[in-house]
């Protein structure tokens, strides 16, 4: 209160004064927030003596109220330190103070010492010494003011004082920091709390920070950006047309943010800073306002028009802090992130501070309108935010007990619609059939099989096309010149991916028993290296090449000579046998070389062993055997390189962390392997008929020649062998026993004795490079034939969005894992459930459930959903009929799409969105933003659809930039096609940003 200099009013009698003041002192208890005043004790004692005399002319008259003794100095009127109540001063309530001030007035210029009653944790007391803090702006830390505030004052009072003292405009967005003596700063997020609750104490500094024009905060701007402020400030772009940097597998987050950023009502709410007045810092379900503030920062930067792209690092950190599943840099689902973000924003901005308990009631025969209004009312009593205003609608859920026919009707809120896609019960598979005929090329077939079927169903379908009995077929997955897996007939087809190279081999008879007379050998082809590694003590290294074979043979005929003849016969199509005129006898030295090769190194050099033999199974599949890849007739790239560039394998199948199979790899040790010609490579190798004819010219004679068996081979490797000769006839290759990876050879049979196979029927034939070059026809080995089924174009399934919505509202029976408790039967029942749409929100999010998880399979559905860009009409499936003039508010226009390209465990997210200001569609791919045309938007990658109700759509305020594409400012931008892995994307777009 300002000092009173005017003369005092005529006071009442002295006795009256004494009674009134004493009554106020005795009957006035301390109450938090009340004002009390400090009065110098000597003046107060003299006044008491004066009124007790009863003589108004007494010499003890106190005169004007004078608190001079309480001040340290009279210029600043700063209160002395360590003043003691009832020794230096007395405290009187405000009413008593005003009476004394009226009767006696106050010394000129002296301020009234008003103090607040504060409710401290342990007591209620008058705050004699308020909190004295220093105030300054972040932009001018040298200009510091001092101010005092009560501990019960709110932080907003400090904010108002600072705006006034530093002349900050009301339109400027500010935030406060408190700085202690140790230079650490802490945000004062909640300006509604008191100084006491904020832990602000005397001597601290309160700093006010003003948001930059580009949406950033000065304290959050990276140093590298501060050094280029002029460059940043010079960029003026369309607000909202701004990329988001990928921080490491954060494309899912960027896609969801772009869609929400282009949702007009939500973005405008944040741009006008309406969220500041609705931040809920006490909601136990919320994030203390931190998610809302972090999201607001991203939106304000994106819509400032000052950035090509924004780095949402702080937002990513906040999301990971409150949702641990998003910590790190793993790939996630954009719909899961969107669900968390909408829920987090709702709780941070919930206008309901204290949620009351509401008991839900069943319909019990009441009209739907009444029950729906009651449910929505109850929902708003606990949930009231901009998210509810914009995104929440109402379901009608009807449950019917199958036993007593009890009907339960409830109305439940929803934030988005998760609609299923019609799932086909069949799938199309492409396989290569390898006939028993050694001269026949493998044939590629396209088959239709049951999606939940087994390998036996695949064999049955192929049997109809080939007239080969299904029980004479074995299915194998080939990758990197090895058998990755050989399937049993009862295994599910769900473990075979569409991108796997599947070969079906014909057996000469039915299935081979494990302990039967016949054994099936898996045959690998290896090439020796040209050099001998003397430094490491090794002999020759090997590398796999070509395709593996499956060959059946009687157990009694597993001698080297017999196997050599058998292998030569199976390779007859692309291996030229040695002509009798070319036969020469090898010297003993070569034989000793062979023995050294077998005994010292097991046929694998140290270097090669790292790639092929050191790790069991299909480890290190990328690049394995790449040195031995066969060059295609059409100069196509190697399959190992192609496999390495593709996405990783899908979860739930036998491969983990493996690229798509395009060759052969390890197999189960106990798998039965049929006999067959070697498989061909993947479908990308498709030479034309003319190429095949041309390559076959001049090779026909070699193809038709039968292999001439060389005579039995004498050798002197072991002194105990009966047949010992100094020389032997040359052979094309040597036979080695190996494991499923094609390495780690075991002891060979002696001389003509049989191999001893237990549960590892794998062998390799090792070629000398010169012999391979001379007798092995690589071009012929890669050839295959397309069946007529491959000529029929595979049509991609297309469904209407309306079909998905109808499927969503179809009646279904609850699963056993999720029964319903019937109040009539008093037990859980597998009731029938039907969902209907009662009311729809202003912005409707439709989630297309592309990721299908069933008992038999896990897959991503690439079905094209035909969704309209305009006039999506829900009048036919909306139960609540509203509106007049035949135009109910149930028509929606598309405003954004989140796309997912790829499979179950990998992929890439992008988005399309329509700018609210100019009406132009844009394609957002992380930090890149390009123009998009409407015909590009509907693809099989569409995952989340954002629709806005037509009656809420505001017309663009800026012209569509189509006419300006040829202007000088945009002519420098390239016309690009935003293509990514995994599917068809937008075609030509004008590139608007360069990394």
BELQUI-V581439 format. One record per residue. N is the residue number from 1. PSI is psi in degrees with one decimal (NA if undefined). D_FIRST is the distance of its C-alpha to the first C-alpha in whole Angstrom. Layout:
n=(N,N)
psi=(PSI,PSI)
d_first=(D_FIRST,D_FIRST)
This chain:
n=(1,2,3,4,5,6,7,8,9,10,11,12,13,14,15,16,17,18,19,20,21,22,23,24,25,26,27,28,29,30,31,32,33,34,35,36,37,38,39,40,41,42,43,44,45,46,47,48,49,50,51,52,53,54,55,56,57,58,59,60,61,62,63,64,65,66,67,68,69,70,71,72,73,74,75,76,77,78,79,80,81,82,83,84,85,86,87,88,89,90,91,92,93,94,95,96,97,98,99,100,101,102,103,104,105,106,107,108,109,110,111,112,113,114,115,116,117,118,119,120,121,122,123,124,125,126,127,128,129,130,131,132,133,134,135,136,137,138,139,140,141,142,143,144,145,146,147,148,149,150,151,152,153,154,155,156,157,158,159,160,161,162,163,164,165,166,167,168,169,170,171,172,173,174,175,176,177,178,179,180,181,182,183,184,185,186,187,188,189,190,191,192,193,194,195,196,197,198,199,200,201,202,203,204,205,206,207,208,209,210,211,212,213,214,215,216,217,218,219,220,221,222,223,224,225,226,227,228,229,230,231,232,233,234,235,236,237,238,239,240,241,242,243,244,245,246,247,248,249,250,251,252,253,254,255,256,257,258,259,260,261,262,263,264,265,266,267,268,269,270,271,272,273,274,275,276,277,278,279,280,281,282,283,284,285,286,287,288,289,290,291,292,293,294,295,296,297,298,299,300,301,302,303,304,305,306,307,308,309,310,311,312,313,314,315,316,317,318,319,320,321,322,323,324,325,326,327,328,329,330,331,332,333,334,335,336,337,338,339,340,341,342,343,344,345,346,347,348,349,350,351,352,353,354,355,356,357,358,359,360,361,362,363,364,365,366,367,368,369,370,371,372,373,374,375,376,377,378,379,380,381,382,383,384,385,386,387,388,389,390,391,392,393,394,395,396,397,398,399,400,401,402,403,404,405,406,407,408,409,410,411,412,413,414,415,416,417,418,419,420,421,422,423,424,425,426,427,428,429,430,431,432,433,434,435,436,437,438,439,440,441,442,443,444,445,446,447,448,449,450,451,452,453,454,455,456,457,458,459,460,461,462,463,464,465,466,467,468,469,470,471,472,473,474,475,476,477,478,479,480,481,482,483,484,485,486,487,488,489,490,491,492,493,494,495,496,497,498,499,500,501,502,503,504,505,506,507,508,509,510,511,512,513,514,515,516,517,518,519,520,521,522,523,524,525,526,527,528,529,530,531,532,533,534,535,536,537,538,539,540,541,542,543,544,545,546,547,548,549,550,551,552,553,554,555,556,557,558,559,560,561,562,563,564,565,566,567,568,569,570,571,572,573,574,575,576,577,578,579,580,581,582,583,584,585,586,587,588,589,590,591,592,593,594,595,596,597,598,599,600,601,602,603,604,605,606,607,608,609,610,611,612,613,614,615,616,617,618,619,620,621,622,623,624,625,626,627,628,629,630,631,632,633,634,635,636,637,638,639,640,641,642,643,644,645,646,647,648,649,650,651,652,653,654,655,656,657,658,659,660,661,662,663,664,665,666,667,668,669,670,671,672,673,674,675,676,677,678,679,680,681,682,683,684,685,686,687,688,689,690,691,692,693,694,695,696,697,698,699,700,701,702,703,704,705,706,707,708,709,710,711,712,713,714,715,716,717,718,719,720,721,722,723,724,725,726,727,728,729,730,731,732,733,734,735,736,737,738,739,740,741,742,743,744,745,746,747,748,749,750,751,752,753,754,755,756,757,758,759,760,761,762,763,764,765,766,767,768,769,770,771,772,773,774,775,776,777,778,779,780,781,782,783,784,785,786,787,788,789,790,791,792,793,794,795,796,797,798,799,800,801,802,803,804,805,806,807,808,809,810,811,812,813,814,815,816,817,818,819,820,821,822,823,824,825,826,827,828,829,830,831,832,833,834,835,836,837,838,839,840,841,842,843,844,845,846,847,848,849,850,851,852,853,854,855,856,857,858,859,860,861,862,863,864,865,866,867,868,869,870,871,872,873,874,875,876,877,878,879,880,881,882,883,884,885,886,887,888,889,890,891,892,893,894,895,896,897,898,899,900,901,902,903,904,905,906,907,908,909,910,911,912,913,914,915,916,917,918,919,920,921,922,923,924,925,926,927,928,929,930,931,932,933,934,935,936,937,938,939,940,941,942,943,944,945,946,947,948,949,950,951,952,953,954,955,956,957,958,959,960,961,962,963,964,965,966,967,968,969,970,971,972,973,974,975,976,977,978,979,980,981,982,983,984,985,986,987,988,989,990,991,992,993,994,995)
psi=(139.1,152.5,143.7,119.4,-15.2,161.5,150.0,151.9,164.2,114.9,157.2,-176.7,159.1,-38.9,-38.0,-43.0,-46.2,-45.8,-43.1,-44.8,-43.8,-39.3,-40.7,-38.6,-38.0,-33.5,2.2,104.7,159.5,128.8,129.5,130.4,-17.3,158.8,133.1,161.5,145.1,135.1,130.1,131.4,-39.6,-40.0,-41.9,-41.2,-38.2,-36.4,-42.2,-42.3,-37.5,-47.0,-24.0,-24.9,-30.6,3.4,113.1,-15.7,14.7,151.8,-8.7,11.3,125.7,-20.7,-161.9,150.8,127.9,113.2,26.1,-37.3,-15.1,-12.2,144.6,-42.0,154.2,-2.0,-47.4,-10.4,43.0,132.2,141.6,151.5,151.3,36.2,144.8,132.1,140.7,-3.0,-45.0,-28.6,165.2,156.0,131.1,147.4,164.6,-39.1,-41.8,-38.8,-46.5,-33.8,-47.6,-38.9,-35.5,-36.5,-36.2,-10.7,-169.8,153.1,138.0,140.1,-12.5,134.0,150.5,138.0,75.9,136.0,147.9,151.0,125.5,144.7,93.3,165.1,-32.7,-11.8,165.5,124.4,163.2,131.6,93.9,-42.5,104.0,173.6,124.3,118.8,163.0,141.5,138.3,166.4,148.7,-31.0,-13.1,81.0,-10.2,-28.7,96.5,132.8,156.7,137.1,152.8,139.4,144.1,154.7,-17.3,-4.9,147.6,160.1,-28.2,-28.2,-39.2,-39.7,-43.6,-40.8,-43.0,-39.8,-39.4,-47.5,-37.8,7.3,49.7,129.1,148.4,-26.8,-17.5,134.6,129.4,162.4,152.5,146.1,146.4,134.7,123.9,-178.1,-22.6,16.3,3.3,139.3,146.8,137.0,136.0,82.2,-48.5,105.5,-2.2,-14.3,166.5,167.1,-38.1,-46.5,-23.5,-3.5,26.3,126.8,168.7,143.4,-12.3,163.2,132.6,122.5,130.8,129.2,135.4,135.5,139.9,166.3,-24.8,9.6,-9.6,168.5,141.3,-38.5,-20.5,-8.0,125.1,153.3,-38.0,-29.2,-33.2,-29.8,-12.7,40.6,-40.3,-40.8,-41.9,-46.0,-20.8,-19.6,128.2,107.9,179.0,121.8,137.1,-21.9,81.6,131.6,170.4,126.0,140.6,117.2,1.7,94.5,33.2,20.4,-30.2,-40.2,-42.2,-40.6,-45.8,-40.2,-39.6,-38.8,-45.0,-36.4,-31.6,23.2,102.5,-51.8,-37.1,-44.0,-41.7,-33.2,-42.1,-35.7,-31.6,9.6,27.9,-21.4,-24.4,-35.0,-8.6,5.9,127.9,105.5,-7.3,-2.6,117.3,-18.7,-7.5,-169.7,33.3,27.9,-1.5,-36.7,-42.6,-41.5,-41.3,-40.7,-40.9,-39.3,-43.3,-45.9,-43.0,-32.8,-41.9,-32.3,13.3,-20.0,13.6,1.5,139.6,-47.2,159.2,144.8,105.5,48.0,-42.4,-40.8,-43.5,-40.6,-42.9,-42.3,-45.4,-31.0,-40.4,-14.2,95.9,-20.4,-18.7,8.3,156.1,-160.1,40.8,161.0,142.7,179.8,129.3,-30.5,-36.9,-41.3,-42.1,-42.5,-46.2,-43.0,-43.9,-40.8,-41.7,-43.1,-40.1,-47.2,-34.7,-24.9,15.3,124.3,-15.1,112.5,-35.9,108.8,128.0,154.8,130.6,124.2,125.6,142.8,147.1,164.6,-41.8,43.5,-1.6,158.1,146.3,-40.5,-43.7,-45.0,-39.9,-43.1,-38.7,-43.0,-42.1,-37.2,-46.4,-37.1,-41.7,-20.5,-22.6,-20.3,107.2,101.3,175.5,-27.0,-42.7,-42.4,-34.2,-40.7,-10.4,133.6,-166.4,129.4,155.7,121.6,124.2,121.2,135.3,124.0,130.4,-12.8,-50.4,-0.1,24.2,130.2,121.8,123.3,122.6,159.3,122.7,140.5,155.6,155.6,-22.6,158.7,120.9,99.9,136.5,155.8,139.7,123.8,122.9,144.9,1.9,160.3,156.0,129.1,142.5,124.8,162.0,125.2,126.1,113.9,164.3,-26.5,115.8,-24.2,-8.5,134.5,152.1,148.4,127.9,127.4,149.7,120.2,150.0,119.3,159.9,135.6,-35.4,18.8,-176.9,176.7,-32.5,-32.0,-37.0,-43.6,-38.6,-41.1,-40.3,-31.1,-36.9,-30.5,-22.8,-10.8,20.5,130.2,140.9,-30.0,-1.1,23.4,144.5,135.8,132.6,149.2,123.4,132.8,129.5,50.0,12.7,166.7,113.3,-43.1,140.3,120.8,145.7,158.2,-26.6,5.7,150.1,145.1,-13.7,-21.6,-0.3,120.0,158.8,-27.3,-0.3,148.3,103.6,127.9,134.6,119.5,138.5,132.2,155.1,-17.1,-170.7,-170.0,140.3,127.2,149.6,-39.4,20.0,-172.4,-24.2,151.4,146.3,123.1,134.1,120.2,125.3,151.4,128.6,150.6,131.0,152.4,159.9,-19.2,164.9,131.0,89.5,-31.5,-35.4,0.3,8.1,164.9,-107.8,142.0,162.5,156.7,140.8,150.1,170.6,-152.7,145.2,158.4,156.4,119.6,127.8,141.1,149.2,144.2,-30.1,-8.3,52.1,26.3,162.4,-41.2,-44.0,-44.1,-37.9,-45.6,-39.7,-45.6,-40.1,-36.7,-40.8,-23.4,9.5,-27.3,-33.0,12.7,121.3,125.1,161.4,126.8,141.6,-32.8,-19.7,-9.7,131.9,160.9,135.8,147.9,164.3,-29.7,-40.7,-35.2,-40.0,-36.2,-42.6,-42.3,-40.9,-39.9,-39.4,-42.1,-34.8,-46.0,2.7,25.9,10.5,127.3,167.3,-43.9,-45.2,-33.1,-31.5,-35.6,-39.3,-33.1,-18.2,-33.9,128.7,156.6,-160.0,39.9,153.8,55.4,-26.0,120.8,-1.5,136.0,18.0,-26.6,-25.5,10.9,142.1,133.0,131.4,154.8,-32.0,21.1,32.6,160.6,163.7,148.6,-31.8,-38.1,-38.9,-41.4,-38.2,-26.0,-15.6,176.3,165.8,167.6,161.6,141.4,151.8,-15.5,-175.5,-18.2,138.1,133.4,38.4,143.1,170.2,135.0,126.0,18.9,-151.8,153.3,-166.0,156.7,169.1,138.8,-30.3,4.1,143.9,132.4,126.1,174.1,144.0,168.2,159.7,148.5,159.3,-178.9,-174.6,175.4,-15.8,-18.4,95.6,72.6,147.4,165.3,-38.1,-39.8,-43.2,-42.9,-42.6,-36.8,-26.9,-21.4,134.6,-7.2,-6.5,-42.8,-40.9,-35.3,-40.8,-12.4,138.3,146.6,130.9,113.5,128.4,159.4,161.8,143.9,110.8,146.8,168.2,38.4,-36.6,134.6,-19.9,-7.0,140.2,-42.7,110.3,120.9,154.1,-23.3,159.4,166.7,145.1,141.7,156.5,-34.0,165.3,150.5,132.0,143.9,133.6,177.4,-172.2,-18.7,-6.4,21.1,-173.5,70.2,153.2,177.7,135.1,162.7,149.9,128.3,-122.7,6.8,158.9,151.6,151.0,99.0,135.3,-90.4,19.5,76.3,60.7,133.2,160.3,146.0,122.1,126.9,137.3,138.3,-39.6,-39.7,-39.9,-43.6,-33.0,-37.5,-13.1,120.4,97.4,-41.5,-44.4,-34.8,-25.8,-6.3,148.2,169.6,141.6,129.6,159.0,-22.7,-23.3,-19.3,-20.2,118.7,137.8,113.2,131.0,137.9,136.6,132.4,155.4,145.3,-34.8,-33.8,-40.1,-40.0,-40.6,-36.6,-33.5,-34.6,11.0,143.7,139.6,161.2,135.1,148.4,162.0,-28.5,-12.6,64.5,169.1,136.8,116.1,120.9,-19.0,-48.3,-16.4,36.9,166.3,138.7,150.5,76.8,163.9,141.3,138.1,129.4,135.5,153.6,122.8,-53.8,147.8,149.9,178.9,-42.5,119.4,123.3,124.7,120.2,115.2,116.5,80.5,-21.4,110.3,125.9,113.2,179.3,-28.9,-20.5,159.2,124.9,162.7,128.5,120.8,24.0,136.6,123.0,120.0,100.0,139.1,147.2,-22.5,154.2,45.6,112.9,122.1,7.7,-28.2,-23.2,8.2,122.5,-36.8,112.8,114.8,173.3,162.6,174.2,28.0,15.4,76.2,151.0,63.9,17.9,135.6,149.9,145.5,137.3,-19.3,154.0,132.2,126.7,147.5,123.2,134.5,-157.7,-153.1,-45.0,-4.1,171.6,-171.8,138.7,138.0,-174.5,151.5,144.5,149.4,121.9,131.4,-21.7,-38.7,-4.0,6.0,141.0,140.8,154.3,119.6,118.1,86.3,-119.4,-8.5,137.7,129.6,156.5,152.3,148.8,155.3,-33.1,-10.6,-14.9,-38.3,108.0,172.9,4.1,-8.1,127.9,-46.0,129.2,129.9,119.1,141.2,138.2,139.1,-34.6,-9.2,-3.9,127.1,136.6,144.7,140.8,-10.4,153.8,147.8,131.9,22.6,-38.4,-17.1,8.0,-26.2,7.5,166.6,-30.9,-23.4,-5.1,-21.9,-15.1,136.4,152.3,112.0,164.8,113.9,86.0,138.5,172.5,140.4,-1.0,178.4,133.9,-167.3,149.6,-118.5,132.3,156.8,119.7,126.8,-3.0,140.2,132.6,NA)
d_first=(0,4,6,9,12,14,17,16,18,21,21,23,26,26,28,25,22,24,25,22,20,23,24,20,20,24,24,21,22,20,20,19,16,14,11,12,10,12,14,16,20,22,19,19,23,24,22,24,27,26,26,29,31,30,31,28,30,30,30,27,24,21,20,16,14,15,14,16,19,17,16,19,19,17,17,16,14,15,16,19,22,23,21,23,21,23,24,21,18,18,16,15,14,11,13,14,11,10,14,14,11,13,16,16,13,11,13,13,11,10,7,5,8,7,11,13,16,19,23,25,29,29,26,23,21,17,16,16,17,16,18,18,21,22,23,26,28,32,33,31,31,30,27,25,21,19,16,14,15,15,19,18,17,20,22,21,17,19,21,19,17,20,22,19,19,23,24,26,27,27,31,31,32,30,30,28,30,28,30,31,32,36,35,36,34,33,32,29,31,29,26,25,25,22,22,23,26,27,27,25,24,22,25,26,26,25,28,28,31,32,35,38,40,43,41,41,38,38,38,41,43,47,47,50,49,46,49,50,47,49,52,50,47,51,52,51,53,53,49,51,54,53,55,54,56,58,57,60,61,58,60,59,55,55,58,55,52,54,55,51,50,52,51,49,46,45,45,43,41,40,40,37,35,35,36,32,31,34,34,35,34,35,38,41,44,42,41,37,37,39,42,40,39,42,44,41,41,45,45,42,45,48,46,45,48,48,50,54,53,51,51,49,49,46,47,50,48,46,49,51,48,47,51,53,56,55,55,57,59,62,63,61,61,59,59,57,55,54,54,51,49,49,48,45,44,44,42,39,38,39,36,37,35,37,41,42,46,48,52,54,57,60,61,64,66,63,63,61,59,57,57,56,53,52,53,51,48,48,48,45,43,43,44,41,41,42,45,46,46,48,51,51,54,56,59,62,63,67,68,72,73,77,78,77,75,72,70,66,64,60,58,56,54,55,53,57,60,63,66,70,72,76,77,81,83,85,85,87,88,90,93,96,99,102,105,108,110,109,110,108,104,101,100,96,96,93,93,91,90,88,84,84,88,90,92,95,94,93,97,98,97,98,102,102,101,104,106,106,105,102,103,104,101,98,95,93,90,91,89,89,93,93,92,89,90,93,92,94,95,92,89,86,86,82,83,84,82,83,83,85,89,91,95,97,100,104,106,109,109,107,104,105,105,103,106,109,112,110,107,104,103,100,101,99,100,100,101,101,100,102,102,102,99,101,98,96,100,99,102,101,98,98,95,95,96,98,97,98,101,102,106,108,111,113,112,115,115,112,114,113,116,116,112,113,115,113,110,112,113,109,108,111,109,107,109,113,115,117,120,124,124,121,121,122,122,119,120,119,116,114,115,113,110,110,110,108,105,105,105,103,100,100,100,97,96,93,91,92,91,87,87,90,91,88,86,87,87,85,83,82,83,82,84,87,90,89,92,94,93,96,95,95,98,95,93,91,88,89,88,86,84,83,82,80,78,77,75,75,77,75,74,76,79,82,80,77,75,78,79,81,85,87,90,91,90,90,91,91,94,96,96,99,100,102,105,104,104,101,98,97,93,91,91,89,93,95,98,99,103,104,103,104,108,107,106,109,112,114,112,114,117,115,113,116,118,118,117,120,120,120,123,122,120,121,119,119,116,117,120,121,121,124,124,124,125,124,123,121,121,117,115,112,109,109,107,105,103,99,96,94,92,95,95,96,100,102,106,108,112,115,117,118,116,114,110,108,105,103,100,99,101,100,102,102,105,104,105,106,104,108,109,106,106,110,110,107,106,102,102,104,102,99,101,100,101,98,99,99,96,94,95,93,90,87,85,81,80,78,76,73,70,71,73,71,68,71,72,68,69,72,73,73,74,72,73,74,71,68,70,68,68,69,68,71,73,71,72,71,73,74,73,73,70,69,66,65,62,60,57,56,53,52,53,56,57,61,62,66,67,69,70,72,73,75,78,80,78,75,75,73,74,75,75,74,72,72,69,68,65,65,65,65,65,65,65,69,67,64,64,61,62,59,59,61,64,66,63,61,58,60,62,60,60,61,58,58,61,61,64,66,69,71,72,71,70,69,68,66,63,62,61,61,58,58,55,52,52,55,58,60,61,61,62,60,62,59,58,61,60,63,64,65,67,67,71,70,67,70,71,72,69,67,65,61,61,58,58,56,56,57,55,52,53,52,54,54,52,54,58,60,61,65,66,64,66,68,66,66,63,64,68,68,67,69,71,71,71,69,71,71,73,74,74,74,71,70,73,72,68,67,65,62,61,62,62)
